[in-house]
């Protein structure tokens, strides 16, 4: 990850390596248990959008037609993750999450 951040000229690459890794680990753990799901999805969405803008767009083939470019863009895993996070933000965490149990307990 450090080499990728250096290659894309991200400022403070050593610090950002630990920061991004921590955000992805903590956000993923929060999503697994369903705690602060919308906040975790929003932070991870920002992380994926940053990854798309810094590393993936520069590696896209140049000179493609717009449809081929869109096809290549939609096959990036980060785009799928971003769409997944948007869907989770809109739909909510679900019945088996800790968020759902907290809200149910507060309504009583």
C-alpha positions in Angstrom: 0.0 0.0 0.0 2.9 2.3 0.8 4.3 2.0 -2.7 1.0 2.7 -4.3 0.5 5.8 -2.2 4.0 7.0 -3.1 3.4 6.3 -6.8 0.3 8.4 -6.8 1.9 11.3 -5.0 -0.4 11.1 -1.9 0.9 13.4 0.8 2.4 11.8 3.9 2.3 8.3 2.4 3.7 6.5 5.5 1.1 8.1 7.8 -1.7 7.6 5.2 -0.8 3.9 4.9 -1.6 3.4 8.6 -4.6 5.7 8.5 -6.3 4.1 5.4 -5.6 0.6 6.7 -7.1 1.5 10.1 -10.2 3.1 8.5 -10.8 0.0 6.4 -10.3 -2.4 9.2 -12.4 -0.5 11.8 -15.1 0.3 9.2 -15.3 -3.3 8.1 -15.5 -4.6 11.6 -18.3 -2.1 12.4 -20.2 -3.2 9.3 -19.8 -6.9 10.2 -21.4 -6.4 13.6 -23.8 -3.7 12.5 -22.7 -0.9 14.8 -22.8 2.6 13.4 -23.5 1.2 10.0 -24.4 4.3 8.2 -21.4 6.2 9.5 -19.0 3.3 8.7 -20.5 3.1 5.2 -20.1 6.8 4.6 -16.4 6.8 5.7 -15.7 3.7 3.6 -17.5 5.3 0.7 -15.2 8.3 1.0 -12.2 5.9 1.1 -13.3 4.1 -2.0 -13.9 7.4 -3.9 -10.5 8.5 -3.0 -9.0 5.2 -4.2 -10.9 5.6 -7.5 -9.7 9.1 -8.0 -6.1 8.7 -7.0 -5.1 5.3 -8.3 -7.7 3.8 -10.6 -8.5 6.6 -13.0 -4.8 7.1 -13.9 -4.5 3.4 -14.8 -7.6 3.4 -17.2 -6.7 2.9 -20.8 -6.5 6.1 -22.9 -8.2 6.6 -26.2 -11.1 4.2 -25.6 -14.6 5.1 -26.7 -16.9 6.4 -24.0 -18.7 3.0 -23.8 -15.5 1.0 -23.5 -14.2 3.5 -20.9 -17.5 3.1 -18.9 -17.3 -0.7 -19.2 -13.7 -0.7 -17.9 -14.7 1.8 -15.1 -17.6 -0.3 -13.9 -15.4 -3.4 -13.7 -13.2 -1.8 -11.0 -13.8 -3.4 -7.6 -13.8 -0.1 -5.9 -16.8 1.1 -7.9 -18.7 -2.0 -6.8 -17.7 -1.3 -3.2 -18.9 2.3 -3.5 -22.2 1.2 -4.9 -22.6 -1.3 -2.1 -21.9 1.4 0.5 -24.4 3.7 -1.1 -27.0 0.9 -1.0 -26.3 0.2 2.6 -26.6 3.9 3.5 -30.0 4.0 1.8 -31.4 0.7 3.0 -30.1 0.8 6.6 -28.4 -1.9 8.6 -31.1 -4.6 8.8 -32.8 -6.6 11.6 -29.8 -8.5 12.8 -27.5 -5.5 13.5 -26.7 -3.9 16.8 -28.0 -0.6 15.4 -31.5 -2.2 15.0 -31.5 -3.6 18.5 -30.4 -0.2 20.0 -33.2 1.6 18.1 -35.8 -1.0 19.1 -34.7 -0.7 22.8 -34.9 3.1 22.6 -38.4 3.0 21.2 -39.7 1.1 24.2 
